[in-house]
């Protein structure tokens, strides 16, 4: 769950809804060869579904002992480790997409790489990635390689970052950590991306959130009841490239 503070309210956005927004944005991405890629459909499916393993978790708020709702960063380690095998398995019918989501899991939790408690997770996700990569059909002369996957993974990562910036309301500049040079800035309801990957297009942003009071809850049951009765609000905005700059 994404939990965004907004005045006296908390806005709850599910991880699958955030991922769907990322997919809609990346369908308008014109840079880096995505439009021409023979693997574009699988890449976009991976963007759409990269957080589908959170579906069960996000059916109800996670609450800590003090009654505070936990977001996807604060969720317990065992929860965060179990969502990814489930999500990858759901994409098994499209192996390249499954391999990309496994790579996403490896990337987002890379800070735990040296933590012994996380060692089985990394071994398992690497095995899943490599297994699905070997099953990936090819529209080219040769099957996709790990190098191809790591290059294509950029589109999953940048789509995720764009959507997270909007959904969380992050106002500091978000820089892609791969060295691609892209920078993302949210000002009001507009996200700008430098350099411009959209060829001058304005890309509409829209995601549904549930609005709950910004307060602790006495129990998980109380939080679930409030979540079930919470009104839905539509967060809208636009993404655009910085004029005069192209990727």
C-alpha positions as CSV (number, residue, x, y, z in Angstrom):
1,X,0.0,0.0,0.0
2,X,1.1,3.5,-0.8
3,X,0.1,5.9,2.1
4,X,0.2,9.6,1.2
5,X,-0.4,12.2,3.8
6,X,-2.7,15.0,2.6
7,X,-3.6,17.6,5.3
8,X,-5.7,15.7,7.9
9,X,-6.2,12.7,5.7
10,X,-4.3,9.6,4.6
11,X,-4.7,8.6,0.9
12,X,-4.3,4.9,0.4
13,X,-3.3,3.7,-3.1
14,X,-2.9,0.0,-3.8
15,X,0.3,-1.2,-5.3
16,X,-1.5,-2.8,-8.3
17,X,-3.2,0.5,-9.0
18,X,0.1,2.3,-8.9
19,X,1.6,-0.3,-11.3
20,X,-1.3,0.1,-13.7
21,X,-0.6,3.9,-13.8
22,X,3.1,3.2,-14.6
23,X,2.0,1.0,-17.5
24,X,-0.3,3.7,-19.0
25,X,2.6,6.2,-18.8
26,X,5.1,3.9,-20.4
27,X,2.8,3.3,-23.4
28,X,3.5,6.9,-24.3
29,X,7.3,6.6,-23.8
30,X,9.0,7.3,-27.1
31,X,12.7,7.2,-26.2
32,X,15.3,4.5,-25.8
33,X,13.9,2.2,-28.5
34,X,10.9,1.0,-26.6
35,X,8.5,1.7,-29.5
36,X,10.6,-0.5,-31.8
37,X,11.4,-3.3,-29.4
38,X,10.2,-6.7,-30.5
39,X,9.8,-7.4,-26.7
40,X,7.7,-4.2,-26.1
41,X,4.4,-6.1,-25.3
42,X,6.2,-8.2,-22.6
43,X,8.0,-5.2,-21.2
44,X,4.7,-3.2,-20.9
45,X,3.1,-6.3,-19.3
46,X,5.9,-6.4,-16.7
47,X,5.3,-2.6,-16.0
48,X,1.5,-3.2,-15.7
49,X,1.9,-6.2,-13.4
50,X,5.1,-5.6,-11.5
51,X,3.3,-5.2,-8.2
52,X,0.5,-7.8,-8.7
53,X,2.0,-9.9,-5.8
54,X,0.8,-7.1,-3.4
55,X,-2.9,-7.8,-4.4
56,X,-3.6,-9.9,-1.3
57,X,-1.6,-7.7,1.1
58,X,-3.4,-4.5,-0.1
59,X,-6.9,-6.0,0.4
60,X,-6.6,-4.6,4.0
61,X,-4.4,-2.1,5.7
62,X,-1.3,-3.4,7.6
63,X,-1.2,-1.9,11.1
64,X,1.7,-1.9,13.6
65,X,1.4,-2.3,17.4
66,X,0.9,1.5,17.8
67,X,-2.0,1.5,15.3
68,X,-0.1,3.2,12.5
69,X,-0.8,2.0,9.0
70,X,2.3,0.6,7.3
71,X,3.1,1.4,3.7
72,X,5.0,-0.8,1.3
73,X,8.3,0.3,2.6
74,X,7.4,-0.3,6.3
75,X,5.7,-3.6,5.7
76,X,7.4,-6.5,7.6
77,X,10.3,-8.2,5.9
78,X,8.5,-11.5,5.6
79,X,5.6,-9.8,3.8
80,X,7.9,-8.0,1.4
81,X,9.8,-11.2,0.6
82,X,6.7,-13.3,-0.1
83,X,4.9,-10.9,-2.6
84,X,7.5,-11.3,-5.3
85,X,7.5,-15.1,-5.9
86,X,3.7,-14.9,-6.1
87,X,3.8,-12.0,-8.6
88,X,6.4,-13.7,-10.8
89,X,4.4,-16.9,-10.9
90,X,1.3,-15.0,-12.1
91,X,3.3,-14.0,-15.1
92,X,4.6,-17.4,-15.9
93,X,2.6,-17.6,-19.2
94,X,4.6,-14.6,-20.4
95,X,8.1,-15.7,-19.4
96,X,10.0,-12.5,-20.4
97,X,7.6,-10.4,-18.3
98,X,8.1,-12.8,-15.4
99,X,11.9,-12.5,-15.7
100,X,11.6,-8.7,-15.7
101,X,9.5,-8.6,-12.5
102,X,12.0,-11.0,-10.8
103,X,14.8,-8.5,-11.8
104,X,12.7,-5.7,-10.3
105,X,12.5,-7.5,-7.0
106,X,16.3,-7.9,-7.0
107,X,16.7,-4.2,-7.8
108,X,14.3,-2.7,-5.3
109,X,15.7,-4.7,-2.4
110,X,19.4,-4.6,-3.4
111,X,20.3,-2.7,-0.1
112,X,19.6,-6.0,1.7
113,X,22.0,-8.0,-0.5
114,X,24.6,-8.5,2.3
115,X,21.9,-9.3,4.9
116,X,22.1,-13.1,5.6
117,X,18.3,-13.2,6.4
118,X,17.7,-12.1,2.8
119,X,20.1,-14.5,1.1
120,X,17.4,-17.1,0.3
121,X,15.2,-14.4,-1.3
122,X,18.0,-13.2,-3.6
123,X,19.0,-16.8,-4.6
124,X,15.3,-17.6,-5.3
125,X,14.7,-14.5,-7.3
126,X,17.8,-14.9,-9.4
127,X,16.8,-18.5,-10.1
128,X,13.3,-17.4,-11.1
129,X,14.7,-14.7,-13.4
130,X,17.1,-17.0,-15.1
131,X,14.5,-19.8,-15.5
132,X,11.9,-17.6,-17.1
133,X,14.5,-15.9,-19.3
134,X,15.5,-19.3,-20.7
135,X,11.8,-19.9,-21.5
136,X,11.3,-16.6,-23.2
137,X,10.3,-16.8,-26.9
138,X,12.2,-14.7,-29.3
139,X,11.1,-12.5,-32.2
140,X,14.7,-12.1,-33.2
141,X,17.4,-14.4,-34.6
142,X,18.5,-15.3,-31.0
143,X,16.6,-15.7,-27.7
144,X,16.9,-12.7,-25.4
145,X,20.0,-12.7,-23.2
146,X,20.5,-11.5,-19.6
147,X,22.1,-8.4,-21.2
148,X,18.9,-7.8,-23.1
149,X,16.9,-8.2,-20.0
150,X,19.0,-5.8,-17.9
151,X,18.7,-3.2,-20.7
152,X,15.0,-3.7,-21.0
153,X,14.5,-3.5,-17.3
154,X,15.2,0.2,-17.4
155,X,11.7,0.7,-18.7
156,X,10.2,-1.1,-15.7
157,X,12.3,0.9,-13.3
158,X,11.6,4.3,-14.8
159,X,7.9,3.6,-15.1
160,X,7.8,2.5,-11.5
161,X,9.7,5.7,-10.4
162,X,7.4,8.0,-12.4
163,X,4.3,6.5,-10.9
164,X,5.7,6.4,-7.4
165,X,6.6,10.0,-7.6
166,X,3.1,11.0,-8.5
167,X,1.3,8.6,-6.1
168,X,3.4,9.5,-3.1
169,X,3.5,13.2,-3.9
170,X,7.3,13.3,-3.8
171,X,8.4,16.9,-4.5
172,X,12.1,16.4,-4.4
173,X,13.8,15.6,-7.7
174,X,13.9,11.8,-8.4
175,X,16.9,10.7,-10.4
176,X,17.1,7.3,-12.2
177,X,19.9,5.4,-10.5
178,X,21.1,3.6,-13.6
179,X,23.0,6.6,-15.0
180,X,20.5,7.1,-17.8
181,X,20.4,10.8,-17.0
182,X,16.6,11.1,-16.5
183,X,15.3,13.3,-13.7
184,X,11.7,13.5,-12.6
185,X,10.1,16.4,-10.8
186,X,6.6,16.8,-9.4
187,X,5.2,20.4,-9.2
188,X,1.6,20.5,-8.2
189,X,-0.1,17.9,-10.3
190,X,2.4,18.0,-13.1
191,X,5.4,15.7,-13.5
192,X,8.2,16.8,-15.7
193,X,10.8,14.4,-17.1
194,X,14.2,15.6,-18.3
195,X,15.2,14.9,-21.0
196,X,11.8,14.6,-22.8
197,X,10.9,11.0,-23.5
198,X,7.4,11.8,-24.8
199,X,8.1,13.8,-27.9
200,X,6.2,16.8,-26.6
201,X,3.1,14.8,-25.6
202,X,1.2,15.6,-22.4
203,X,0.4,12.2,-20.7
204,X,-2.6,12.2,-18.5
205,X,-2.2,10.7,-15.0
206,X,-5.1,9.3,-13.0
207,X,-5.2,6.9,-10.0
208,X,-7.8,6.1,-7.4
209,X,-7.1,6.5,-3.7
210,X,-9.1,5.9,-0.6
211,X,-9.3,8.7,1.9
212,X,-9.0,7.9,5.6
213,X,-8.5,10.1,8.7
214,X,-4.9,10.7,9.5
215,X,-4.8,9.0,12.9
216,X,-3.8,5.7,14.5
217,X,-6.3,2.8,14.7
218,X,-7.1,0.8,17.8
219,X,-6.8,-2.5,15.9
220,X,-6.4,-4.0,12.4
221,X,-10.1,-4.7,12.5
222,X,-10.9,-1.0,13.0
223,X,-8.5,-0.1,10.2
224,X,-10.1,-2.6,7.9
225,X,-13.6,-1.3,8.7
226,X,-12.5,2.3,8.0
227,X,-10.8,1.2,4.8
228,X,-13.9,-0.5,3.6
229,X,-16.1,2.6,4.2
230,X,-13.6,5.1,3.0
231,X,-14.6,7.3,0.1
232,X,-12.7,7.0,-3.1
233,X,-11.0,10.1,-4.6
234,X,-9.4,10.5,-8.0
235,X,-5.9,11.9,-8.2
236,X,-5.3,13.5,-11.6
237,X,-2.3,15.1,-13.2
238,X,-0.2,15.2,-16.3
239,X,3.3,14.1,-17.2
240,X,5.4,15.9,-19.8
241,X,8.9,16.3,-21.0
242,X,11.0,19.4,-20.5
243,X,10.5,21.5,-23.7
244,X,13.6,21.7,-25.9
245,X,15.2,18.6,-24.4
246,X,15.0,15.2,-25.9
247,X,16.4,11.8,-25.0
